[in-house]
Amino acid sequence: MEENRLDRFEKMLTAVHEEYEAILSGMEKMKTEGKVKTVTYQQMLSRKMMYQNILSLYQIYGLTEEKEV
């Protein structure tokens, strides 16, 4: 059972990283297009902060490497 739990944790961590990177690239694209004042950009900024907080919690509890965020 513990192995299964660890596998699920690793999948979640990978998904959080992938989503965080997708958000960052989407925001960068919108910046280059001059769309930083749009609602979509603001929503992405909010999601970025949420995912940063999740990754920070993983760091605080020693579950990831220091340079994750």
DRENTORKOL-3810 file (N, C-alpha, C; in nm, 4 decimals):
REM DRENTORKOL-3810
@n.u->0.0816; n.v->-0.1191; n.w->0.0000; ca.u->0.0000; ca.v->0.0000; ca.w->0.0000; c.u->0.0862; c.v->0.1257; c.w->0.0000
@n.u->0.1949; n.v->0.1300; n.w->0.0773; ca.u->0.2829; ca.v->0.2465; ca.w->0.0811; c.u->0.3432; c.v->0.2758; c.w->-0.0549
@n.u->0.3822; n.v->0.1735; n.w->-0.1274; ca.u->0.4388; ca.v->0.1941; ca.w->-0.2608; c.u->0.3362; c.v->0.2625; c.w->-0.3496
@n.u->0.2142; n.v->0.2180; n.w->-0.3435; ca.u->0.1077; ca.v->0.2766; ca.w->-0.4234; c.u->0.0880; c.v->0.4234; c.w->-0.3859
@n.u->0.0940; n.v->0.4530; n.w->-0.2590; ca.u->0.0783; ca.v->0.5908; ca.w->-0.2122; c.u->0.1926; c.v->0.6780; c.w->-0.2644
@n.u->0.3142; n.v->0.6263; n.w->-0.2601; ca.u->0.4294; ca.v->0.6987; ca.w->-0.3111; c.u->0.4148; c.v->0.7236; c.w->-0.4609
@n.u->0.3683; n.v->0.6233; n.w->-0.5335; ca.u->0.3463; ca.v->0.6404; ca.w->-0.6776; c.u->0.2454; c.v->0.7512; c.w->-0.7046
@n.u->0.1388; n.v->0.7542; n.w->-0.6256; ca.u->0.0368; ca.v->0.8584; ca.w->-0.6434; c.u->0.0933; c.v->0.9961; c.w->-0.6121
@n.u->0.1761; n.v->1.0042; n.w->-0.5085; ca.u->0.2405; ca.v->1.1305; ca.w->-0.4754; c.u->0.3289; c.v->1.1779; c.w->-0.5905
@n.u->0.4090; n.v->1.0882; n.w->-0.6451; ca.u->0.4980; ca.v->1.1242; ca.w->-0.7553; c.u->0.4189; c.v->1.1706; c.w->-0.8776
@n.u->0.3058; n.v->1.1052; n.w->-0.9055; ca.u->0.2214; ca.v->1.1472; ca.w->-1.0173; c.u->0.1655; c.v->1.2872; c.w->-0.9939
@n.u->0.1226; n.v->1.3127; n.w->-0.8712; ca.u->0.0688; ca.v->1.4442; ca.w->-0.8377; c.u->0.1768; c.v->1.5508; c.w->-0.8503
@n.u->0.2949; n.v->1.5229; n.w->-0.7997; ca.u->0.4049; ca.v->1.6184; ca.w->-0.8079; c.u->0.4399; c.v->1.6481; c.w->-0.9537
@n.u->0.4434; n.v->1.5456; n.w->-1.0356; ca.u->0.4703; ca.v->1.5646; ca.w->-1.1786; c.u->0.3619; c.v->1.6502; c.w->-1.2428
@n.u->0.2366; n.v->1.6234; n.w->-1.2104; ca.u->0.1259; ca.v->1.7008; ca.w->-1.2663; c.u->0.1330; c.v->1.8473; c.w->-1.2225
@n.u->0.1693; n.v->1.8712; n.w->-1.0976; ca.u->0.1815; ca.v->2.0086; ca.w->-1.0479; c.u->0.2937; c.v->2.0804; c.w->-1.1227
@n.u->0.4064; n.v->2.0128; n.w->-1.1394; ca.u->0.5178; ca.v->2.0730; ca.w->-1.2140; c.u->0.4785; c.v->2.1045; c.w->-1.3586
@n.u->0.4138; n.v->2.0101; n.w->-1.4230; ca.u->0.3745; ca.v->2.0300; ca.w->-1.5625; c.u->0.2769; c.v->2.1460; c.w->-1.5767
@n.u->0.1797; n.v->2.1536; n.w->-1.4885; ca.u->0.0827; ca.v->2.2623; ca.w->-1.4943; c.u->0.1494; c.v->2.3962; c.w->-1.4660
@n.u->0.2392; n.v->2.3985; n.w->-1.3690; ca.u->0.3115; ca.v->2.5214; ca.w->-1.3360; c.u->0.3923; c.v->2.5705; c.w->-1.4564
@n.u->0.4620; n.v->2.4803; n.w->-1.5226; ca.u->0.5405; ca.v->2.5169; ca.w->-1.6401; c.u->0.4506; c.v->2.5639; c.w->-1.7547
@n.u->0.3359; n.v->2.4998; n.w->-1.7722; ca.u->0.2414; ca.v->2.5409; ca.w->-1.8770; c.u->0.1890; c.v->2.6812; c.w->-1.8492
@n.u->0.1613; n.v->2.7092; n.w->-1.7245; ca.u->0.1137; ca.v->2.8425; ca.w->-1.6865; c.u->0.2213; c.v->2.9460; c.w->-1.7151
@n.u->0.3455; n.v->2.9165; n.w->-1.6766; ca.u->0.4548; ca.v->3.0102; ca.w->-1.7003; c.u->0.4736; c.v->3.0388; c.w->-1.8490
@n.u->0.4688; n.v->2.9355; n.w->-1.9307; ca.u->0.4871; ca.v->2.9574; ca.w->-2.0743; c.u->0.3694; c.v->3.0332; c.w->-2.1340
@n.u->0.2488; n.v->3.0049; n.w->-2.0868; ca.u->0.1320; ca.v->3.0790; ca.w->-2.1342; c.u->0.1391; c.v->3.2256; c.w->-2.0962
@n.u->0.1843; n.v->3.2530; n.w->-1.9752; ca.u->0.1982; ca.v->3.3917; ca.w->-1.9305; c.u->0.3051; c.v->3.4641; c.w->-2.0120
@n.u->0.4146; n.v->3.3949; n.w->-2.0391; ca.u->0.5220; ca.v->3.4564; ca.w->-2.1178; c.u->0.4728; c.v->3.4906; c.w->-2.2585
@n.u->0.3955; n.v->3.4002; n.w->-2.3165; ca.u->0.3401; ca.v->3.4250; ca.w->-2.4492; c.u->0.2479; c.v->3.5470; c.w->-2.4467
@n.u->0.1641; n.v->3.5546; n.w->-2.3457; ca.u->0.0724; ca.v->3.6680; ca.w->-2.3349; c.u->0.1472; c.v->3.7991; c.w->-2.3112
@n.u->0.2579; n.v->3.7918; n.w->-2.2372; ca.u->0.3399; ca.v->3.9118; ca.w->-2.2153; c.u->0.3937; c.v->3.9644; c.w->-2.3468
@n.u->0.4450; n.v->3.8742; n.w->-2.4292; ca.u->0.5018; ca.v->3.9168; ca.w->-2.5576; c.u->0.3945; c.v->3.9735; c.w->-2.6503
@n.u->0.2710; n.v->3.9308; n.w->-2.6312; ca.u->0.1592; ca.v->3.9818; ca.w->-2.7104; c.u->0.0984; c.v->4.1084; c.w->-2.6497
@n.u->0.1513; n.v->4.1518; n.w->-2.5357; ca.u->0.1008; ca.v->4.2723; ca.w->-2.4712; c.u->-0.0358; c.v->4.2552; c.w->-2.4063
@n.u->-0.0646; n.v->4.1359; n.w->-2.3589; ca.u->-0.1964; ca.v->4.1067; ca.w->-2.3024; c.u->-0.1931; c.v->4.0885; c.w->-2.1502
@n.u->-0.1066; n.v->4.1653; n.w->-2.0838; ca.u->-0.0926; ca.v->4.1464; ca.w->-1.9391; c.u->-0.2076; c.v->4.2064; c.w->-1.8588
@n.u->-0.2895; n.v->4.2867; n.w->-1.9197; ca.u->-0.4020; ca.v->4.3462; ca.w->-1.8469; c.u->-0.5335; c.v->4.2736; c.w->-1.8718
@n.u->-0.5268; n.v->4.1605; n.w->-1.9392; ca.u->-0.6483; ca.v->4.0853; ca.w->-1.9680; c.u->-0.6900; c.v->4.0012; c.w->-1.8480
@n.u->-0.8152; n.v->3.9636; n.w->-1.8446; ca.u->-0.8672; ca.v->3.8779; ca.w->-1.7377; c.u->-0.7987; c.v->3.7420; c.w->-1.7422
@n.u->-0.7761; n.v->3.6902; n.w->-1.8605; ca.u->-0.7113; ca.v->3.5600; ca.w->-1.8749; c.u->-0.5720; c.v->3.5617; c.w->-1.8128
@n.u->-0.4977; n.v->3.6674; n.w->-1.8392; ca.u->-0.3632; ca.v->3.6783; ca.w->-1.7819; c.u->-0.3702; c.v->3.6854; c.w->-1.6295
@n.u->-0.4636; n.v->3.7608; n.w->-1.5778; ca.u->-0.4788; ca.v->3.7735; ca.w->-1.4330; c.u->-0.5176; c.v->3.6394; c.w->-1.3698
@n.u->-0.6008; n.v->3.5631; n.w->-1.4389; ca.u->-0.6365; ca.v->3.4300; ca.w->-1.3894; c.u->-0.5152; c.v->3.3376; c.w->-1.3888
@n.u->-0.4342; n.v->3.3479; n.w->-1.4931; ca.u->-0.3127; ca.v->3.2666; ca.w->-1.4996; c.u->-0.2165; c.v->3.3054; c.w->-1.3874
@n.u->-0.2069; n.v->3.4336; n.w->-1.3590; ca.u->-0.1218; ca.v->3.4803; ca.w->-1.2500; c.u->-0.1684; c.v->3.4226; c.w->-1.1163
@n.u->-0.2975; n.v->3.4200; n.w->-1.0967; ca.u->-0.3544; ca.v->3.3637; ca.w->-0.9752; c.u->-0.3229; c.v->3.2141; c.w->-0.9642
@n.u->-0.3403; n.v->3.1429; n.w->-1.0740; ca.u->-0.3101; ca.v->2.9991; ca.w->-1.0749; c.u->-0.1616; c.v->2.9740; c.w->-1.0524
@n.u->-0.0766; n.v->3.0601; n.w->-1.1100; ca.u->0.0679; ca.v->3.0475; ca.w->-1.0906; c.u->0.1017; c.v->3.0579; c.w->-0.9423
@n.u->0.0442; n.v->3.1554; n.w->-0.8748; ca.u->0.0714; ca.v->3.1724; ca.w->-0.7325; c.u->0.0232; c.v->3.0527; c.w->-0.6519
@n.u->-0.0911; n.v->2.9976; n.w->-0.6882; ca.u->-0.1425; ca.v->2.8807; ca.w->-0.6184; c.u->-0.0466; c.v->2.7619; c.w->-0.6339
@n.u->-0.0001; n.v->2.7380; n.w->-0.7570; ca.u->0.0919; ca.v->2.6276; ca.w->-0.7796; c.u->0.2272; c.v->2.6531; c.w->-0.7143
@n.u->0.2707; n.v->2.7779; n.w->-0.7088; ca.u->0.3940; ca.v->2.8111; ca.w->-0.6375; c.u->0.3810; c.v->2.7755; c.w->-0.4900
@n.u->0.2654; n.v->2.8055; n.w->-0.4333; ca.u->0.2419; ca.v->2.7728; ca.w->-0.2921; c.u->0.2451; c.v->2.6227; c.w->-0.2679
@n.u->0.1865; n.v->2.5472; n.w->-0.3579; ca.u->0.1881; ca.v->2.4007; ca.w->-0.3445; c.u->0.3322; c.v->2.3506; c.w->-0.3479
@n.u->0.4099; n.v->2.3970; n.w->-0.4449; ca.u->0.5488; ca.v->2.3543; ca.w->-0.4557; c.u->0.6302; c.v->2.3995; c.w->-0.3352
@n.u->0.5992; n.v->2.5152; n.w->-0.2818; ca.u->0.6685; ca.v->2.5637; ca.w->-0.1616; c.u->0.6395; c.v->2.4746; c.w->-0.0413
@n.u->0.5161; n.v->2.4300; n.w->-0.0289; ca.u->0.4823; ca.v->2.3380; ca.w->0.0800; c.u->0.5603; c.v->2.2074; c.w->0.0689
@n.u->0.5735; n.v->2.1563; n.w->-0.0528; ca.u->0.6537; ca.v->2.0353; ca.w->-0.0726; c.u->0.7968; c.v->2.0592; c.w->-0.0250
@n.u->0.8512; n.v->2.1765; n.w->-0.0548; ca.u->0.9870; ca.v->2.2091; ca.w->-0.0121; c.u->0.9969; c.v->2.2187; c.w->0.1400
@n.u->0.9020; n.v->2.2875; n.w->0.2016; ca.u->0.9035; ca.v->2.3061; ca.w->0.3466; c.u->0.9073; c.v->2.1716; c.w->0.4188
@n.u->0.8344; n.v->2.0756; n.w->0.3681; ca.u->0.8289; ca.v->1.9440; ca.w->0.4315; c.u->0.9353; c.v->1.8477; c.w->0.3797
@n.u->1.0292; n.v->1.9009; n.w->0.2990; ca.u->1.1404; ca.v->1.8208; ca.w->0.2536; c.u->1.1047; c.v->1.7139; c.w->0.1526
@n.u->0.9984; n.v->1.7374; n.w->0.0765; ca.u->0.9530; ca.v->1.6360; ca.w->-0.0197; c.u->1.0076; c.v->1.6590; c.w->-0.1598
@n.u->1.0709; n.v->1.7744; n.w->-0.1821; ca.u->1.1293; ca.v->1.8039; ca.w->-0.3136; c.u->1.2636; c.v->1.8711; c.w->-0.2941
@n.u->1.3338; n.v->1.8894; n.w->-0.4043; ca.u->1.4610; ca.v->1.9593; ca.w->-0.4016; c.u->1.4376; c.v->2.1085; c.w->-0.3787
@n.u->1.5367; n.v->2.1795; n.w->-0.3319; ca.u->1.5234; ca.v->2.3212; ca.w->-0.2996; c.u->1.4915; c.v->2.4092; c.w->-0.4202
@n.u->1.5389; n.v->2.3754; n.w->-0.5375; ca.u->1.5209; ca.v->2.4634; ca.w->-0.6539; c.u->1.3934; c.v->2.4378; c.w->-0.7331
@n.u->1.2936; n.v->2.3768; n.w->-0.6769; ca.u->1.1700; ca.v->2.3412; ca.w->-0.7468; c.u->1.0905; c.v->2.4628; c.w->-0.7931
@n.u->1.0812; n.v->2.5684; n.w->-0.7129; ca.u->0.9981; ca.v->2.6844; ca.w->-0.7476; c.u->1.0816; c.v->2.7903; c.w->-0.8091
END
